[in-house]
Amino acid sequence: NKNSNIELLRIVSMFIIVLHHLVLYSNIDIVKDYGLNIYFYNLFMVGGKLGANCFFTISSYYLLQQNSKNNYKSKILKTHNVLWFYSILFLIVNMIFRIKIIEIIDILESIMPLVYNSYWFISSYILLLIFCPIFNIVIEKLDENKYKKILLILFIIITINAFVPKANILNDPQHFIVTICIYFLVGFINRFKNNKLDQQKLKLVLCSSLSFIIFSSFAMLFIGNKLNMNILIMNSHIMMSGESIFIISAAVSLFYLFLNKKRFTNGIINQMGNSTFDVYLIHMNHLIYMWIWNDLFKIKILFKSQMFPIYAIIIASTVFIITDFIGILRNIMFIYVKKIYNVVMKGRNKYYEKNKTIFDCRDRSKLL
């Protein structure tokens, strides 16, 4: 019964995140002129925080529909279980195949990934799950004018963080302030606009936001190369940060464009969308993510080729498909493990009820 429009957005968002990580973690020095490929580098960089903010928008929309505390608790537990599963799995895999030299810090990070902030996105998502019941109460009590003032303050904070050099007002490595901002923005649309936004305006906001991000980035690259100004080249991603109002606008617009499309359900899309979380946890595991791009696929070498954009899309697609398939298998395995656990617990309870008199007698004899 899932809306496959939203699951399709999950797939698209995770793919552009993978493409972003492909260039980000390949040790490519864009100050060295590689011709057109530096423009493709920046184009692929857009997808990182755009995709992440799309996921936060999706989560915000669904969490605003829920009221039960048990739902939040089960989501936190489920998220942690999957996170811990992959952390321990890749620790064992790394010990067997020696992908990376393991130090004590790696073992600790694998055992306690949340404590060591191994995945900033997951840390921020869990914080959102913890605080969203409070946020929901605040959202319900605010009138429209006060709500707008809070949104304005939030956007001022994230704008300073995004565009003022070395500014980090709240020392926020999890980018949680961005998550809060998106949550309250979606809450505003949900409460005062009834989730109905003009499609043409959404398309205009999306196109203008992405156009400005890409054009400003390309302009900084071009001018930086022509005038030999490395500072412009190194800061050509400034509009692409998660705190960028343009990235947030594009992500929220993209979500509502998908949401307002005619609803449909497709089993394959839903399965793939449901496993995008696994894609992130696998390809961004701290023990293997550098190995994937630098040793396995040697992206830095491919970056010098004129065929790099095509290679990048093929490699990102391969990584996405394989890790998503692993995620589907993991989901199936977890379902069967849960069923086996329930059967075992049901049998244990029946056995206890059947022999309750015997157990009670033993307990009394111990007391005597």
Salt bridges, closest charged atoms under 4 A:
GLU7 OE2 - ARG10 NE 3.22
ASP106 OD2 - LYS100 NZ 3.00
GLU109 OE2 - HIS286 ND1 3.82
GLU144 OE2 - LYS148 NZ 3.60
GLU243 OE2 - HIS175 ND1 2.83
ASP278 OD2 - ARG330 NE 2.82
